[in-house]
Amino acid sequence: MSAHFDMANEGDHSSAKAITPAELPNGTKAKAADTNIIQQPAELLNTDPNERQIKENLERFEHLFGTDEDAFDQPTTTRKELWSYYLYYNGDNGVGPGSYSQALFQSSLTRVGHIPGTNSPCDANSECVVPWVGGTRAVSSVVLIANGLTFVFMTVLFVWLGSAADYGSFGRWLLLTLTVTCWVFQYGFMSIREPSQWRTAIGLYVVSYFCYGATLVFYAALFPRLARYMPHVRKAREEELKEGKISQEEYEKVESLERNHISNISTAHSNIGYLLTLAINLSVLLPLQNNNYSNNWALFLTNSYWVVLGVWWFMFQQKRPGPKLPKGSNYATIGWKQIALALREVKHLPQTFIYLVAFFLLADGLNTTGTLVNIIQNDEVEFSFLQITYLGTTQAACSISSTFGFWYIQRHFKFRTKPMFMFTNFFTVLIPLYGMIGLWTNKIGYHNRWEFYFYNVVFGLFQAPYYAYSQTMMSEVTPRGYENMFFGLFGITNRASSIIGPNVIQAIINASGNNWMGFPFLFAICAAASIVVWCVDIEKGRDNCRKFVEERKVLRAAREAGLTKGQVIDCTVEGTLKTNNTVR
C-alpha cells in the first residue's frame, strides 16, 4: 500500500499532544487501535500480527532517521565492560576531592586566619576569620561559599552540555575530559605548602570538586543503558517480550532489578575504593604524622589510585551512540533547547518532576548537612588527616556491608526501589535532627570525638544505600534515550541544588557565630522532602516516560522527513513513507 503526501498540508511539528485519527492526512482515518499503538507502544499485544507490523514499521522509521539509540547496533554489555565501570567508581570514591582537598583548603584558611578582634592565631575552641573583600569572614562561611561556587558551575554545565551527552558519542568524551581535568587539579595540591597560598587552594578545590561532582553525574547516567543491554535483560526484551512469553510489566521488573543491581554494586565498589584508599594512605600518614606535607602526599596517593583504576573504563567502554543531533542543532545549543523542552513537558512527565523537586530539597539538606558536620569534625580533630582517615575507614567499612546487605535483601524479597529508598530517607532526616540537640547541650550533638565515629557509622549504614537507590529511582522515571539530560537535571538537584543550602547556612553561621544554628533549617527541608518523595508514583512515571519517548520519535521523524505528525502516523500504519516522490 502506498500513500501520497501533500506537502502543502505541512503543519506544526512542535506540539506534543496525543495523536488522534483526525490528524491523518487527506481525511484518512486509521483505526482507533492503530493510533493507540502509536501513542502507547508499551501496551502492544504481541499476539496481534497487525499490531506487530505497525510496531515494526515504526522501528524501521526510527532506524531511517536515527531517532532512537536502537537505530544503531548496540553491543551487549560484557563482563569486562561492567567490571571496568565498577572500577572507575572504585577510584572515583570522593576521598580526594570530597575529604582531603577540603581539609587542606580549610587548614590553609585556619592557619592564615585569626580570632575576631585580635591578632591571635586561631585554635579549635574559638571562632576563626580570614580577610575577605575588604573585611573579614568566618572560615566556615568561606568554605560554604566555595562549595556554593562549585554548585553554580555544575548547574551551568549540566544545563549547557547535559542533553548534548545523549547524542552521538559526545557523552563519553565529556566524561573523559572532566575526569582528566579533575586528576590534574588534584595533583596541583602538591604545590600548596604555605598558609599564604590559601587563594590558590580555593581555586584548586573549586575546580577539582566541580569536575568530581560532574563525573559522578555523567558516570551515573551510563548505568541504565548498561542494564538495558545486559544479556538476560536483552533476551527478555528482544525474545520473550516480543514472543508474548512475558508481559510488559514482567519485563520492567527484570530491567528494574538489574538497574538496582548495577547501582548497588557500583556504590559498594565506591566504598571499597574509599576504604582501600584510606588504608593505603596510612602508609604515609603514620610515618609522617608530624609532617604537615604528609597530607599532600596522602592526596597524591588518593588521586593516583583513581587514575590507575579509572583509566580502564575508557579502554573497555563499548561504543553505544545515542541518536543523531536533530537538524539545525549543535552540541553547544542542544542542551538549552532540550532543557526548555523538558520544562514545557512538566505536565507530560509529572512524576519525574515531582521526584526532581523532592530530591532538590533532599539533596540540598543532606549535602549541606554533610558539609556542616565535616566542618565541625575537622575542627574537632584539628585537621588531622590521620584522624580523618580513621573516621573515613569506619564509614567505608559500614557502607560496604550495608550496600551489599541492602541489595541481597532486595533481591531475595523482590522489594521495589521506592520502599528501599524511603527506609534510607528516614535516617537522612535523623542526622540534622541529632545536630540540633547540640544547640542546647555540649554533652551530645556533635561535640565529642566519639560522636563523629557514631555519625560515620550511621552515614555508612544508611547513606551509601541511599545514594544507590536515589539514582535508581531517577532511572525509573527517566525517558529512555534522555538519560544524560534528566541525569543532568538530577545532578542539578543533587549537587547544584546546594547553591541554596550552603549560602543560607553560611549566612546563619556568619551572623550567629554558632555552627550548630544551621541544623534546624537542614532538618526542616530534609523532612519536607521525604514527605514529597513518598508521593511519587513509579508506575505512572514509567508509563508517562514511554509515551513521552514514542511521541518524540514521531515528531523527530516528521521534522526529518518534512512531514506532519499525521502523515508519519498514516504511513506507519500503512508501512510506507513517501517524500519528494521517493518511497522509503
N, C-alpha and C positions, 0 to 999 in steps of 0.2 A: 504494500500500500504506500502511496506517496501523497504528499501534500504540497500545495503551492502557498508560499507565504508572501503576502503583500507588504513590502517594506514601508509603504506609506502609513501603515497602521501601527508603526513602532511607537510604544508609549514609554511611560516612566518605568525605569528598571530599578529604582532605589527603594521601592516600597517593600516592606517585609510582611505584609498582611497575608493571611491564608489564601490560597488559590482556589477559586471556585469554577464550576463549569461555565459560568457566564463569561469568563475571561478568555476562553478558547477562541481562536481566530475564525473569521468568515462564518460566524454563527454556529460553529461546530460545538456540540455538547458531548463531552465524554461522560461515561457512566459515573455515578457517584462513587462507586467502589474504586474506579481508576484514579480519580482526583484525590481520594482519601489515601491511596498508596503513595502518591507524590508527597502529600502533606505529612503522613505518618508512616514512613517506611518500616519502622520497627514493629509495626503491627501486621506486617505481611503474613499471610497464611501460606506457608511453604508448600502446602498440598495443592494449591490452585495454579495450574500451568499458566493461565493468563496473567496472574499477578506476578509470577516468577519472570515472565517475559518482559513485563513492564519494568521491573527492577533491573533486569539485565540491560535493557535499553538505556536506563538512567546511568548505570555503571559505565556503559560504552561512551556516553557523552562526557562523563567525568574524566575518562581517560583521554578523550579527544581534546578537551580544553584544559586538562591539568588542574581541575577544581578541587581535587581531594588528594591526600597523601597516597591513597591506594591507586591513584593514576600511575604511580611509578612502582617498579618492582621493589617491594620492601623485604629485606632479608629477615630470616628467623633469628631471634635472639640466641646467641651462642653462650655456652658456659664461660668461655674466655672473656667475652664481652661483658657478661654480667659480673664476673669477678673483678674486672678492671674498673667497673662502675663502683663496686663496693670499696675497692682500694683507694679510689680517688677521695671518697668521703672519709675513709680511714685517715688519710693525710690531711684533708680539709676539716680538721676537728675543732678548730677555734682556739686552741691553746695559745698560738702566737698572736693573731690579730685580736682575739677576744679577751685574753687574760694578760699575757706577758707584755704586749705592746701598751695596753692601758696602764699597767703597773709602772712601766718605765716612764711613760709620759707623765703620770700623776706624781711619780717620785721626783722627776725633774722640777715640776711645779712646786712641790713641797720644799725641796732643798733651796730653791731660789726665793721662796716666799718668806713672810714674817707674820708675827702676831699683830692683829689690828691695833693701831695706836702706839706701837713700839717698833724698835728695830731688832727685836729679839727673834732669833730663828724659831721656826715652828716646831712643835712637839706633838705627840699623839693625843694629848689631853686638851689642846687649845684650838680655837678657830685659826685658820691659815688663809692669808690673802696674798695675791700677786698683783703687780702693776697691770692695769688693763684700761686702755683707751682713756688716758688722762686721769684715771682714778685707780681704785683697787677693786678686786672681785675675789670672792671665796674660791679656793681651789676646786671644791666640789662643783661649784657653779660653772667654772671654766671647762671641766671635764664633760659636764652635761651639754654645754654649748657645742663642744667639739663633736659629741655624738649627734646632736641635732643637725649639724652641718653635713655629716655623712648621710643622714637620712634624707636631707634635701637633695643631695646629689643622686642618691639612689632613686628618688621619685622621678627626677628628670630622666635618668637613664631608662627606667622601666617604662615610662610613657613613650619616650622617643624611640627606643630600639626593641622594647619587649615584643611587640607584634611582628616586627621585621624578622625576628628569630624563628617565626613559624614558617617562613617562606624559604624555599630552596635549601641551601646548606649554610645560610648565614649564622644560624644558631651555634653550630659547632665552632666556627671561627670567633664568634663573640665570647664564648666561654674560654677559649684558649687565650685570647687577648687579656681578658680580665684576670685569669689565673697567673699568667706570666707577670703582669703588672704588679699584682699583689706580692709575688715572690721577690721581685726587685726591690720594692719599698720595704718589705720585711728585712731583707738583708741590709737596707740602708740604716737600720737602727744600730748597726755596728759602729757608725760614726758618732753616736751620742755618748760622750764621755763626761761632759761638764754640765752642771745645772743651768749655766748661761745659754745652753743650746735648747732650752725648752720650746722656743718658737719653731725650730727645726723639728723637734719631737712632735709638735702638734701637726705639722704638715705631713710627716711620715705616717702618723697614726690615722689621720683623716683619710688619706688616700688608700692606705692598706686596708683599713676597716671597711671603707666604701667598696673596694674591689672584692674583699672577702664576702661581704653581705650579698653582693651581686652574684658571685659564683654560686652561693647557696640556692638562689632563686632559679637561675638558668640550669643548674645541675638537677634540681628537684623537678623541673618541667620535663625532664627526659624519662622519668620512671613510668608514667602511664603508657608511653609508646613501647618501652621495653616489655612491660607486662602484656600489652596487646599482642606482641609478636613472639611471646614465649611459645614453645612448640605445642603444649597441651591446650593453651588458650586459642592458638591459631587453628588447631584441629577442631576445637569445639565450635568456633565461628564459621570456618570455611567448609566444614564437612557436616558435623552433627546438627548445627542450626539450620543450614541450607537444606538438609535432607529431612528436616522435621523431627529428628530424634530427640531434640531438646527444645524447650520454649525460649523466647527472648529473655524472660525473667531468669530462667535457669542459667542461660549463658552469662547474663550480667553478674550473677553470683560467682561464677567461675572467674571472670575477669576482675571483679571487685576483690575477691580473696587473694588473687595474685598481686594486685596493686598493694594490698595490705602487707603481703609477704615481702615484696621488694622494699617497700617503705620502711618496714620494721627492721629487716636485716641490715639495710644500709645505715639506718640510725644506730643500730647496735655496733656496726663497724666504726662509725664515727666515734663512739665511746670507747671501743677497743683501742683505736688510734690515740684518743685522749689519754688513756691510761698508759699505753706504751711510751708515748712521748714524754709524759711526766717521769716515768721510770728511767728512761734514757737520760733525761736532764739531771737526775740525781748524781750521775757520774761527773758532772761539772759542779753542781751546786754544793755538794757535800765537801769535796776537797777545797773549794774556793769560797766557802761561805762567808769569809771575812773580806772578800774582794768584791767591790761594787760592780766591777766589769764582768763578773761571772754571770750576771743577769743577761748581759748582751750575748754571751756565748750560749746561754740556755736558749735564747730566742733564735740564734743561728742554727742550733741543732734542731729545734722545732720546725723551722722553715725548711731545712734540708730534708727532714723526714717527709714532709708533704711533697717536695719536689720528686723524691725517689719513688713514692707510691702513686703520685698523681699523674705522672707522665704516661703511664700505661693506658689510661683511658683514651688519650689522644692517638695512641698507636692502634688500639684494638676496637675502637668505636666504629661500627659499620655505617655506611652512608645510608641515611634514611631521609631523603629530601622531602621537604614539605611541598605544598602547591606552588605553582609558578606565581610570580608577582602579577597582580591584575594590571591590565592595560592602563597606562597613564600614571602608574605609581612607581616609586623607587624606594630603596631601603631607608633613605633619610626622612621620607614623609609618610610612609605607610603606617608607622606607629601612631602618629597623631590622628590619622584618618580612622584607624581601627578602634582607638580608644573612644573617639567621638561616636562611632557606630555602636560600640558596646554600651555607652551611656544612653544612647537613644533606644537601646533594646532592653532597658530595665524591665519593662512590662512583659517582655517575652521570656526573660530569664529571672523571674522574681526570687526563686530560691537561691540562685547563685549570688545575687546581690545582697540578699538578707545575710547570707553567710559572710560575705566580704565585709559588710558593715559591722557585724558582730565580731568578726576576727580583728577588724581595725581596732576596736576598743580593747579586746582581749590581749592582743599583741602589744598594744601601747602600754597597757597596765603591766603585763609580765616583763617585757623588755626593760621598761624603766625601773620596775622593782628590782630586777637583776642588777642593773647598773647601780642603783642606790645601795643595795646590800653589798656589792663589790667595793664601793667607795668606803663604806663603814668597815668592811672586812680588811681592806688594805691599810686603813688607819690602825686597826686593832693589831695586825701582825707587823706593822711598821714596814710595809712594802717588802717583806722578806720573801724572795722567790722560793726559798726552801719551804716556808710555811704554806705559801700559795700552792706549791706542788703537792704537799701532804693533803691539803684540803681538796685539790682537784683530783687526786688519786682516789680519795674517798667517794667523791661524786661519780667518777668514771666507773668504779667497781660496782656501785649500786645501779648505775644506768645500764650497764651491760646485762646484769642479771634481770633487771626489770623489763627491758625491751624484749629479750628472748622469752621471758616468762609471760608477758602480755600476749605475745604472738602465739605461743603454744596454747594458752588458754583460749584465745580467739579461734584458732584453727580447730581445736578439739570440740568446742561447744558451738562453733559456727556463729559466733556473735557478729552482729553487723558493726560497721565502723562507728556510727554515731554514739551508741551506748558506751563503747570503749573510750571515745573522746570525752564524753560528759563525765565519766568517772575520774579521768585525769584532771578535768577542769575544776573539780571540787577542791583539790589540793592546791591548784593555782590560786584560788581565792584565799586560802588559809595563810599563804606566805606573807602578803602585806598585812593581813589581819594580825598575825603574830607580831609584826613590826610595830603595830600601833600600841601594843602593850608597853613598849619601851618609852612611850611618852609619859607614862605615869609612874614608872619604876625603873631603877637602874639594875635591878636584880635579874630580870629577863627581858627579852625583846631586842636581841642582837646587841647586848652589852658585854658579853663574855666570849672568850675564845671557843669554849666548848659548844656554844650556840651556833657557831659557824660550821662546825662539823655536823651538828644536827641539821642545819639548813642544807648542807651539801648532800646529806643522806636523803632527806625528803625530796630535794630537787632531782637527784639522780633516780630515785624510785618512781617518781610520777611525771617529771617534766620531760624526760627522754621519750617515753611513750607518747606524751602529749604532742611533741613535735612531729613524731611519726604519724599519728592519727590526724593531726591538723592538716598536713599536706595530702593525706589520703582523702579526707573529707573534701578538700578543694578539688581533687581529681574526680570525685564522684559527681560534682556539679559543674564540671568544665566541658564545654563543647569539644568534641574530637576535632583535631586539626587546629585548634586555637589555644593549645596548651601554653605556649610562651606568652601570649597576650594575657591570658587570665592568670597565669602564674606570675606574670609581671605585676598585675593588679594585686595579686596575693602578696607579692613581695613588698608592694607599697604599704599594704595593711600590716604586714609582719615586721618590716624594718622602718620604712619611711613614715608609717603612722606615728612613730615615736618622735616625730617633729613636735607633737603636742606635749607628750608626757615630760620629756627632759626639760623643755622650756618652762612648763608650769612648775615643775618641781624645783628647778634651779632658782626661779623667782621666789618660791616659798622659802627655800633654804637661805637665799641671799637676804631676804627680809627678816627672817626669824633667827638665823644663825644656828638652827637646830636641824640636823639631817633627818630626824625621826618625824618631823612635821609633814613630810611628803607621803607617809604611808596611808593616812585616811583617804586622800584623793585616789591613790592607786587601788585601795580596797574597793572603793565605790565603783570605779569603771570596770574592774575585773568581775565583780558581782553582777553588774548590769549586763555585761557582755555574755556571761554564761546563760543568763535567762533568755537572751535573744537567740543564742545558738540552739537552745532547746526547741525553738520554734521552726527550725529549718526542716523541711520535708524532702528527704533524699530521693524518694521515688518520683515525686513530682518534678524535682530538679533534673533527674535523668531524662524524663520524658520531654521536658522543655528543651534540653540540650539536643536531643535527637531531632526535634522539629526545627530548631534553630539551624543546625548543620545542613539539613536537607533543603531548607528554603534558601540558604546561602548558595548552595550548589546550583540550584535552578537560576537564581539571579546572576550568578557568575557566568553560567553557560549562555544566558540571554545577552549579557554585555559582550562577551567574546564573539558571539555569532551575529550581533547586531539585530537581535530579535526581541520580541516581548516575552514576558514570562508565559503568557497564554500560548504563544506559538511553541515554546520549548515544551510545555506540558503536552500539547497536542501531538507533537512529533515523538515525544517519549511514549505516549500511549500507542501511537501508530508504528513506531520503530523506524522513523525516517527523520532526517534533518536536512533541509534544503535551503541554502543561502546562495545568492548570486548564481542561481541556476546550477548549483552543484549539489548533488546528493551525497550525504556523508553517512 
